[in-house]
Amino acid sequence: MKLRLDKFTLVVLGVVALLLIAAVVMVGRNTEPERQAYQTDDAPATPVVNAFLALQQGDLAMARKQYTQAVLDRDKDDPAYGPLHGQTYYGDSSRRLRVVETRIDPDTADRAYVTAAVDTYSTGGLFNSGSTWTNERVVEVVREDGAWKINVEEFFY
């Protein structure tokens, strides 16, 4: 007995095969996430975004450039702790930062407050559904050496 397929069945099988090949190619192509580029504009939110990205990517030299000398001096007092010494813990989670608001201090133009939200997605849970939460924080930035820098010990934990 010879198996015989009509044209419609052959077309359906061909479309399914093409979809499977396309899915394998797309999954294989996106194995490493794209790194976000550091910001270069002269804006109060720039050091907040750059510090978050640098700490997330483990670029400690770039992260340290985003903080004032006063913060770095305080950090020297406790060298056994902190992300500026390479100690971070984000676990099995994916994080992103959103700048919600930037407000210049009315008393001095060399100080601003950047409201940032960190969205965190963590895997696990019931039926491996994961969970998502957001932490909002206000980060003080000041002008130092002609650039905006973070003036608080905010390491985006």
HUDAFEN-V907783 format. One record per backbone hydrogen bond with DSSP energy under -0.5 kcal/mol. NH is the residue of the N-H (numbers start at 1). CO is the residue of the C=O. If there is no record, write none. Layout:
((NH:CO) (NH:CO))
//
This chain:
((10:6) (11:7) (12:8) (13:9) (14:10) (15:11) (16:12) (17:13) (18:14) (19:15) (20:16) (21:17) (22:18) (23:19) (24:20) (25:21) (26:22) (27:23) (28:24) (29:25) (30:26) (31:28) (43:41) (46:43) (49:45) (50:46) (51:47) (52:48) (53:49) (54:50) (55:51) (56:52) (57:53) (58:54) (59:54) (60:58) (63:59) (64:60) (65:61) (66:62) (66:63) (67:64) (68:150) (72:68) (73:69) (74:70) (75:71) (76:72) (77:73) (77:74) (78:75) (79:76) (81:78) (85:82) (86:83) (87:82) (88:86) (93:91) (94:121) (96:119) (98:117) (100:98) (100:115) (101:115) (103:113) (105:111) (111:108) (112:141) (113:103) (114:139) (115:101) (115:113) (116:114) (116:137) (117:98) (118:135) (119:96) (119:117) (120:133) (121:94) (122:131) (123:92) (128:125) (129:126) (130:124) (131:122) (133:120) (135:118) (137:116) (139:114) (139:137) (140:138) (141:112) (142:149) (143:110) (144:142) (144:147) (147:144) (149:142) (150:66) (151:140) (154:152) (155:153))
//
